[in-house]
């Protein structure tokens, strides 16, 4: 498969820069030129998984989908995604779907479910899958998901909000690349609130976790948010020598990342075929997602927003943040990018967050 031969950043030595940042974490640099831009090449005019999909009906998914990751392997798209099976953003399970064309999807399995009874004492009131990677050291697939408890009003917390996110790692029971469908066994928590938490992380953190590899080192974006007083939604990075950990936060002179001014969540990172890195994420905007580019996987460009639906063929509601989270930006053989994302459907009285598809390309 041929990569696009684009120079996203000039005058920058990848190996030396990455090694320098790993060694002393001197913070973010301004050594990059403006990055290349993506454009919307095509967009499927309807949702590809909506409330009428037979597997949605059979699985009794009443509110739709939000967050997850799609990967492509041997011509098949594999999607790990959260199903909001009763109330939006409250009743959660992680499911596994596959497709040959990213348009026609089949539900294969339920991977995890939240524990009923949302409360401050239930640390798995919600479960949100955010990362999928093959771990060569274990010869097994790893999924990473966030588990929250509810707020405790007796302690001044907001009962309906998510608190004390913990990142769980689960490993496929069946060894090898073909074990992606699971089942998965929990291996433990890789990042959580504690003595090493940083001030910017707030009361929700740790929220979201998506690992990617730079050389021999693993990195991951992770999110935070403070409810009282109300804050923004910053994102920082953690690192590890092995995918299974131990994971440590990058220093506070590095975190949080200066990619956005207010909001980014649920980042999915892809290493491009030319060696650079592309991050796509949930962003404020009207039928838009955000993206950022990096030469070395450590220093990232400022956010660029891109629409993933054409105005005259849009199925998601308009307005700020009706379109939700990109689950991938898969670089295809022809150099285009397949993007699968979630969004709040228009034309419905009851809220349903459907799955959509579009194709992006370099300008």
Beta strands, then each sheet from edge to edge (+ up, - down):
strand 1: 38-43
strand 2: 65-73
strand 3: 76-84
strand 4: 92-99
strand 5: 105-113
strand 6: 126-135
strand 7: 140-150
strand 8: 162-172
strand 9: 184-191
strand 10: 207-214
strand 11: 217-223
strand 12: 235-240
strand 13: 248-249
strand 14: 265-271
strand 15: 277-282
strand 16: 288-294
strand 17: 304-307
strand 18: 323-326
strand 19: 330-331
strand 20: 337-344
strand 21: 353-362
sheet 1: 1+ 21- 20+ 18-
sheet 2: 1+ 21- 20+ 19-
sheet 3: 2+ 3- 4+ 5-
sheet 4: 6+ 7- 8+ 9-
sheet 5: 10+ 11- 12+ 13-
sheet 6: 14+ 15- 16+ 17-
end
